[in-house]
Amino acid sequence: MNELEVLLEENKKLLKLVEQYRITEKHVIDNLKSENSIIVQVLDRMPFVAFINTRDYCVWVNSCCEKMMGYTREEWINQTPEEFIAKFHPDDLSKFFYIDFDYFKSHMDPNDMFLDSEYRMLNKAGEWRWVYSTCTPLEFDDKGNLLLTLGTAIDITDRINAESEVKRLNIELKAAYQRERILSDKQNELLRAENDTQKLALKHVSKIIATRNSEISEIIKELEKYGIDSGSLSTELNSIKSKLLSMIEQNNSWNILESQFIRIYPNFYKTLSAKYPNLSPLETNLCLLLKLQIPLKEISNILSINTRGIENLRLGIKNKLNIPVGESLVSMLENII
């Protein structure tokens, strides 16, 4: 049972005790003026403020008043109605001063006769303190106006301040999260822009390789027109052809393309070889170019294989990867980061 529940239970016990004395305002004052009164002795032992109020002033309060509010019992009871009302925060007056029985009844738990409320009160040091109070009516006049209220109260300022601090921290946390999110979005935009730039650079390098290989292939074709393969030309020209073919095979531009590709897709080769270890190096290179969406003609020039050969290679890869007919090899490769 928490502190507030204990307070409520104690207040109910207090009410039963007071009812045994058939309280009216005069009877209350007469009994509570006596320090030997059983009621006084019980209430003074309570670990919270207990009070009996009229609409305009306090009839009686126990000694805990001094601990919570800084006022002695005598100082609190001897206040004028104006001084008493001034102790309540203007915004909270409606939470404490009830107009009639109908108001009291409509704001309380229908299963009992207690009304809980939280409001601010001005202590002797001039500080506004938050108070949790539970009250019950003792007496109404013939018109239903409340005459006497029995209640208890505890200081909950620390709890209210803690709740306010939690709210403040939540607001700051939310703001920090928003800032972090904005920063993260900007970083992601920069990364995407950098990625796009690198992809364009890759396509540019691939185009250079394709153009270079295409030009070398054209030179070889021109040489072949002079019958190099038949041996009708000099050994020097055959040597030139061999060197040209070697230039295609030992192309440093491909190494640049591959290293740039790995920077953008660091796990592509590893994932591809782990899932499909039966792919040949040539098939793996074709997968790289397909992932970059290089045009078929350029791929043909880069790998020095005619377009029909490229199509056959692609079909072989689809079979090894168990890609169903009608589904795209390129789409599958796009999902490998």
SULUR-V575468 format. One record per residue. RES is the residue in three letters. OMEGA is omega in whole degrees, -180 to 180 (999 if undefined). NEAR is the number of other ideal C-beta (glycine too) atoms within 8 Angstrom. D_LAST is the distance of its C-alpha to the last C-alpha in whole Angstrom. Layout:
BEGIN
res-><RES RES>
omega-><OMEGA OMEGA>
near-><NEAR NEAR>
d_last-><D_LAST D_LAST>
END
This chain:
BEGIN
res-><MET ASN GLU LEU GLU VAL LEU LEU GLU GLU ASN LYS LYS LEU LEU LYS LEU VAL GLU GLN TYR ARG ILE THR GLU LYS HIS VAL ILE ASP ASN LEU LYS SER GLU ASN SER ILE ILE VAL GLN VAL LEU ASP ARG MET PRO PHE VAL ALA PHE ILE ASN THR ARG ASP TYR CYS VAL TRP VAL ASN SER CYS CYS GLU LYS MET MET GLY TYR THR ARG GLU GLU TRP ILE ASN GLN THR PRO GLU GLU PHE ILE ALA LYS PHE HIS PRO ASP ASP LEU SER LYS PHE PHE TYR ILE ASP PHE ASP TYR PHE LYS SER HIS MET ASP PRO ASN ASP MET PHE LEU ASP SER GLU TYR ARG MET LEU ASN LYS ALA GLY GLU TRP ARG TRP VAL TYR SER THR CYS THR PRO LEU GLU PHE ASP ASP LYS GLY ASN LEU LEU LEU THR LEU GLY THR ALA ILE ASP ILE THR ASP ARG ILE ASN ALA GLU SER GLU VAL LYS ARG LEU ASN ILE GLU LEU LYS ALA ALA TYR GLN ARG GLU ARG ILE LEU SER ASP LYS GLN ASN GLU LEU LEU ARG ALA GLU ASN ASP THR GLN LYS LEU ALA LEU LYS HIS VAL SER LYS ILE ILE ALA THR ARG ASN SER GLU ILE SER GLU ILE ILE LYS GLU LEU GLU LYS TYR GLY ILE ASP SER GLY SER LEU SER THR GLU LEU ASN SER ILE LYS SER LYS LEU LEU SER MET ILE GLU GLN ASN ASN SER TRP ASN ILE LEU GLU SER GLN PHE ILE ARG ILE TYR PRO ASN PHE TYR LYS THR LEU SER ALA LYS TYR PRO ASN LEU SER PRO LEU GLU THR ASN LEU CYS LEU LEU LEU LYS LEU GLN ILE PRO LEU LYS GLU ILE SER ASN ILE LEU SER ILE ASN THR ARG GLY ILE GLU ASN LEU ARG LEU GLY ILE LYS ASN LYS LEU ASN ILE PRO VAL GLY GLU SER LEU VAL SER MET LEU GLU ASN ILE ILE>
omega-><-178 -174 -178 178 176 180 -179 180 180 180 179 177 180 180 -180 180 -178 -179 179 -180 177 -170 161 -177 -178 -179 178 -177 -179 -177 -175 175 -179 180 -180 179 178 -180 -180 -178 179 -176 179 177 -180 -178 -179 180 172 -175 170 -175 163 178 -169 -177 -179 177 -177 176 180 -172 179 178 -178 -180 -176 -173 -180 180 173 179 -178 -180 -177 -177 -175 177 172 177 180 179 -178 -179 -179 180 -179 180 -177 -178 -175 -176 -177 -180 -174 -176 -175 -174 -177 -177 -179 178 -179 -177 -177 -177 -177 179 -178 -179 175 -177 -178 179 179 177 175 -179 -179 177 -178 180 -174 179 179 -180 173 180 176 -176 170 -175 171 -174 174 -179 176 -175 175 175 -176 -179 180 177 -178 179 -177 177 174 -179 175 -177 173 179 179 -178 -179 179 180 179 179 178 179 179 178 178 180 -180 178 178 179 179 179 179 179 179 179 178 180 180 178 179 180 179 180 177 178 178 179 179 179 179 178 178 -180 178 -180 178 177 178 178 180 178 178 -180 179 178 180 -179 -179 -179 -179 179 -180 178 179 179 178 179 179 179 178 -178 178 -179 173 179 -176 -180 177 -178 179 -173 177 180 180 175 179 177 179 -179 179 178 178 178 178 178 -177 -177 -176 179 179 178 178 177 179 -178 -180 177 179 -179 178 -180 -179 -173 -176 -174 -178 -178 -180 -178 -178 179 -178 -175 -175 -177 177 178 177 180 178 178 178 177 178 178 -177 178 179 178 179 175 179 -175 -179 179 178 180 180 -179 -177 -179 177 -180 -173 178 178 178 -180 178 177 -178 178 178 178 180 179 180 -179 179 178 -178 177 -180 178 -172 173 -179 180 179 -180 179 -179 176 -176 999>
near-><4 5 6 8 8 9 13 11 9 11 15 10 8 14 11 8 10 12 8 6 9 6 10 8 10 6 10 14 10 8 11 12 5 8 4 5 9 5 11 13 9 10 10 9 5 12 3 11 12 14 13 14 10 10 7 6 10 12 12 10 11 13 7 12 14 10 5 14 12 7 10 7 11 6 9 12 11 5 11 6 8 6 8 11 10 7 9 13 10 5 5 10 10 5 7 10 8 11 6 11 10 7 9 12 7 6 7 10 6 3 3 6 6 12 11 8 9 10 12 11 11 11 12 7 5 5 6 8 12 12 13 12 12 12 10 12 13 10 10 9 7 3 5 8 10 13 10 15 12 14 13 14 11 12 9 10 8 7 8 10 8 8 8 8 8 8 8 8 8 8 8 8 8 8 8 8 8 8 8 8 8 8 8 8 8 8 8 8 8 8 8 8 8 8 9 8 8 11 10 8 9 13 10 8 12 14 9 9 14 15 9 10 13 9 8 11 11 8 9 11 8 8 13 10 6 9 9 12 5 5 6 6 9 5 5 6 11 10 8 9 12 8 8 12 9 8 9 11 6 6 11 6 10 9 8 9 12 9 8 12 12 10 7 10 9 6 8 13 8 7 10 12 10 6 6 8 6 4 11 5 5 8 12 12 9 14 12 11 13 13 12 11 5 11 5 7 8 12 14 14 13 13 11 8 7 6 8 6 9 14 8 8 12 11 8 9 13 9 8 10 9 5 9 5 3 3 8 6 12 9 8 11 10 7 6 11 6>
d_last-><57 56 58 58 59 62 63 63 65 68 68 69 72 73 74 76 78 79 80 82 84 84 83 84 84 87 87 83 85 88 86 83 86 87 85 86 85 83 80 80 80 77 75 75 74 71 67 67 69 71 73 75 75 77 76 77 77 77 80 78 75 75 75 71 71 72 69 66 68 70 73 76 77 80 79 76 79 81 79 80 78 77 76 74 72 71 69 67 64 65 62 62 66 65 63 67 70 70 72 74 73 71 68 68 68 65 63 64 62 65 65 67 69 66 64 61 60 59 60 61 65 66 67 70 68 67 63 62 61 59 61 60 63 64 68 70 73 77 79 79 82 84 81 78 78 76 79 77 74 73 70 68 65 63 61 57 56 54 52 52 51 48 47 47 45 42 42 42 39 37 38 37 34 33 33 31 28 29 29 26 24 25 24 21 20 22 19 16 18 18 15 14 17 16 12 15 17 15 14 17 18 16 18 21 20 20 23 25 24 25 28 29 29 30 33 34 34 36 38 38 39 42 43 43 46 48 48 46 45 49 50 52 51 51 49 48 46 44 43 41 40 38 37 35 33 33 31 29 28 28 26 25 23 20 20 19 17 15 15 14 11 10 11 9 6 8 6 6 9 10 8 10 13 13 13 15 17 20 18 20 19 20 18 15 16 16 13 11 14 13 10 12 14 17 21 22 25 23 21 24 26 23 23 27 27 28 27 28 27 23 24 25 22 20 22 22 18 18 21 19 16 19 18 21 23 23 19 17 15 13 12 11 8 7 6 4 0>
END
